[in-house]
Amino acid sequence: MSGPRSTLKVASAVHGAAVVVRVEGDLDAGTVHLLHDELHRVWESPETSVLVIDVAEIMFCDSRGLSELISALQRGQALNVRLILTGVQGVLRRVLTITGLRNVFEQHETVAEALSQAADAGPRRPRTDGDSGAGSGGLYETAGDR
């Protein structure tokens, strides 16, 4: 007999140069591939300068889910894409606090607030196909257990 299966819903929408990815459910080893696949599509778009990941409806997050969020942050840094988490609460807030990552991710309460802040910050250096992120000095570039 197996236990209940975890579920995750992932949807994205484009708002100008920003992409909002909404994540709902359990972000764990069994579902993280859904977020990974959606983010892969985001990274393929050179027009994206801001990625907002709305995590308000995440009910559970394990180490694989956290690892995917860290990878998204690193990839954003390498591609000069600003990554913002919105709606951080509950178990994800605890996980980010315990791991010392709570202040590493830019966070806003709502998607509207994040999009407004991103627009107020002005344009960023445009991405080009040649942006590899080499030498970007990303925060986690030496993480060894990936």
The 8 nearest C-alpha neighbors of each residue, nearest first, counted from 0:
[[1, 2, 3, 4, 5, 29, 6, 28],
 [0, 2, 3, 4, 5, 29, 6, 28],
 [1, 3, 4, 0, 5, 6, 29, 25],
 [4, 2, 5, 1, 6, 0, 25, 29],
 [5, 3, 2, 6, 1, 29, 25, 30],
 [4, 6, 25, 3, 7, 29, 30, 24],
 [7, 5, 25, 24, 4, 30, 8, 26],
 [6, 8, 24, 25, 23, 30, 26, 9],
 [9, 7, 23, 22, 24, 10, 6, 33],
 [8, 10, 22, 21, 34, 23, 7, 33],
 [11, 9, 21, 20, 8, 22, 12, 37],
 [10, 12, 20, 19, 21, 18, 9, 13],
 [11, 13, 19, 18, 14, 20, 10, 17],
 [12, 14, 18, 17, 15, 19, 11, 16],
 [15, 13, 17, 18, 16, 12, 19, 114],
 [14, 16, 17, 13, 18, 47, 46, 48],
 [15, 17, 47, 48, 46, 14, 49, 18],
 [18, 16, 49, 14, 15, 47, 50, 13],
 [17, 19, 13, 50, 12, 14, 51, 49],
 [18, 20, 51, 12, 11, 52, 50, 13],
 [19, 21, 11, 52, 10, 53, 51, 22],
 [22, 20, 53, 10, 9, 52, 11, 19],
 [21, 23, 9, 54, 8, 53, 57, 20],
 [22, 24, 56, 57, 8, 7, 9, 21],
 [25, 23, 7, 57, 58, 6, 56, 8],
 [24, 26, 59, 7, 58, 6, 5, 27],
 [27, 25, 60, 64, 31, 30, 59, 24],
 [26, 28, 61, 64, 30, 29, 31, 60],
 [29, 27, 63, 31, 30, 64, 26, 61],
 [28, 30, 27, 31, 5, 32, 26, 6],
 [29, 31, 27, 32, 28, 33, 26, 7],
 [30, 32, 33, 34, 27, 28, 26, 64],
 [31, 33, 35, 30, 34, 36, 29, 28],
 [34, 32, 36, 31, 35, 30, 37, 9],
 [35, 33, 37, 31, 36, 32, 38, 9],
 [34, 36, 32, 38, 33, 37, 39, 31],
 [37, 35, 39, 33, 34, 38, 32, 40],
 [38, 36, 34, 40, 39, 35, 33, 41],
 [39, 37, 41, 35, 40, 36, 34, 42],
 [38, 40, 36, 42, 37, 41, 35, 43],
 [39, 41, 43, 37, 38, 42, 36, 44],
 [42, 40, 38, 43, 39, 44, 37, 47],
 [41, 43, 39, 44, 40, 38, 45, 47],
 [42, 44, 40, 41, 45, 39, 38, 47],
 [45, 43, 46, 42, 41, 47, 40, 39],
 [44, 46, 47, 126, 43, 127, 42, 128],
 [47, 45, 44, 16, 48, 126, 125, 17],
 [48, 46, 16, 45, 17, 49, 44, 18],
 [47, 49, 80, 16, 17, 81, 46, 50],
 [50, 48, 17, 81, 80, 47, 82, 18],
 [49, 51, 82, 18, 17, 19, 81, 83],
 [50, 52, 19, 83, 84, 82, 20, 18],
 [51, 53, 20, 84, 19, 21, 54, 83],
 [52, 54, 21, 85, 55, 84, 20, 86],
 [53, 55, 57, 22, 56, 86, 87, 85],
 [56, 54, 86, 87, 53, 57, 88, 85],
 [55, 57, 23, 54, 58, 24, 22, 53],
 [58, 56, 24, 23, 54, 59, 55, 25],
 [57, 59, 24, 25, 56, 90, 60, 23],
 [60, 58, 25, 57, 26, 90, 61, 24],
 [61, 59, 26, 64, 27, 25, 91, 65],
 [60, 62, 27, 64, 63, 65, 26, 59],
 [61, 63, 65, 64, 66, 60, 27, 28],
 [64, 62, 66, 28, 65, 61, 27, 67],
 [63, 65, 27, 26, 67, 61, 66, 62],
 [66, 64, 62, 68, 67, 63, 69, 61],
 [65, 67, 63, 69, 64, 68, 62, 70],
 [68, 66, 70, 64, 65, 69, 71, 63],
 [67, 69, 71, 65, 70, 66, 72, 64],
 [70, 68, 72, 66, 71, 67, 73, 65],
 [69, 71, 67, 73, 72, 68, 74, 66],
 [72, 70, 68, 74, 69, 73, 75, 67],
 [71, 73, 69, 75, 70, 74, 82, 76],
 [74, 72, 70, 76, 75, 71, 77, 69],
 [73, 75, 77, 71, 76, 72, 70, 78],
 [74, 76, 80, 72, 78, 73, 77, 79],
 [75, 77, 79, 73, 74, 78, 80, 137],
 [132, 76, 78, 74, 75, 79, 135, 73],
 [79, 77, 75, 80, 76, 132, 74, 130],
 [80, 78, 76, 77, 75, 81, 126, 48],
 [81, 79, 75, 48, 49, 78, 76, 82],
 [80, 82, 49, 50, 75, 48, 79, 83],
 [83, 81, 50, 51, 49, 75, 72, 80],
 [84, 82, 51, 105, 106, 52, 50, 85],
 [85, 83, 106, 52, 51, 53, 105, 107],
 [86, 84, 53, 107, 108, 109, 106, 87],
 [85, 87, 55, 108, 54, 109, 53, 88],
 [88, 86, 85, 92, 55, 54, 91, 84],
 [89, 87, 92, 91, 86, 90, 55, 93],
 [90, 88, 92, 91, 93, 87, 58, 57],
 [89, 91, 93, 92, 59, 94, 88, 60],
 [90, 92, 94, 93, 89, 88, 95, 60],
 [91, 93, 88, 95, 89, 90, 94, 87],
 [94, 92, 96, 90, 91, 95, 97, 89],
 [93, 95, 91, 97, 96, 92, 98, 90],
 [96, 94, 101, 100, 92, 98, 93, 97],
 [95, 97, 101, 93, 99, 94, 98, 92],
 [98, 96, 94, 99, 95, 93, 100, 101],
 [99, 97, 95, 100, 96, 94, 101, 93],
 [98, 100, 96, 97, 101, 95, 102, 103],
 [101, 99, 95, 103, 98, 102, 96, 104],
 [100, 102, 95, 96, 103, 99, 104, 92],
 [101, 103, 100, 104, 105, 99, 96, 95],
 [104, 102, 100, 101, 105, 99, 138, 95],
 [105, 103, 102, 106, 101, 100, 83, 84],
 [104, 106, 83, 84, 103, 82, 107, 102],
 [107, 105, 84, 83, 85, 104, 108, 87],
 [108, 106, 85, 113, 109, 112, 84, 86],
 [107, 109, 86, 85, 112, 106, 110, 87],
 [110, 108, 112, 85, 111, 107, 86, 113],
 [109, 111, 113, 112, 85, 114, 53, 108],
 [112, 110, 114, 109, 113, 115, 116, 108],
 [111, 113, 115, 109, 110, 114, 116, 107],
 [114, 112, 110, 116, 115, 111, 107, 117],
 [115, 113, 117, 111, 116, 112, 118, 110],
 [114, 116, 112, 118, 113, 117, 111, 119],
 [117, 115, 119, 113, 118, 114, 112, 120],
 [116, 118, 114, 120, 115, 119, 113, 121],
 [117, 119, 115, 116, 120, 121, 114, 122],
 [120, 118, 116, 121, 117, 115, 114, 122],
 [121, 119, 117, 118, 116, 122, 123, 115],
 [122, 120, 119, 118, 123, 117, 116, 124],
 [121, 123, 124, 120, 118, 125, 48, 117],
 [122, 124, 125, 121, 48, 79, 120, 80],
 [123, 125, 126, 122, 79, 48, 127, 80],
 [126, 124, 123, 127, 48, 122, 46, 79],
 [127, 125, 45, 124, 130, 78, 79, 128],
 [126, 128, 129, 130, 125, 45, 78, 131],
 [127, 129, 130, 126, 45, 131, 78, 43],
 [128, 130, 127, 131, 126, 132, 78, 133],
 [131, 129, 127, 128, 132, 78, 126, 77],
 [130, 132, 133, 129, 77, 78, 128, 135],
 [131, 77, 133, 135, 130, 78, 134, 76],
 [134, 132, 131, 135, 77, 136, 130, 137],
 [133, 135, 136, 132, 137, 77, 131, 140],
 [134, 136, 132, 133, 137, 77, 76, 131],
 [137, 135, 134, 138, 140, 133, 139, 132],
 [138, 136, 140, 135, 139, 76, 73, 77],
 [137, 139, 140, 136, 73, 141, 76, 103],
 [140, 138, 142, 141, 137, 73, 69, 136],
 [139, 141, 137, 142, 138, 136, 73, 143],
 [142, 140, 139, 143, 138, 137, 144, 136],
 [143, 141, 139, 140, 144, 145, 138, 69],
 [142, 144, 145, 141, 140, 139, 66, 70],
 [143, 145, 142, 141, 66, 139, 140, 62],
 [144, 143, 142, 66, 70, 141, 63, 67]]
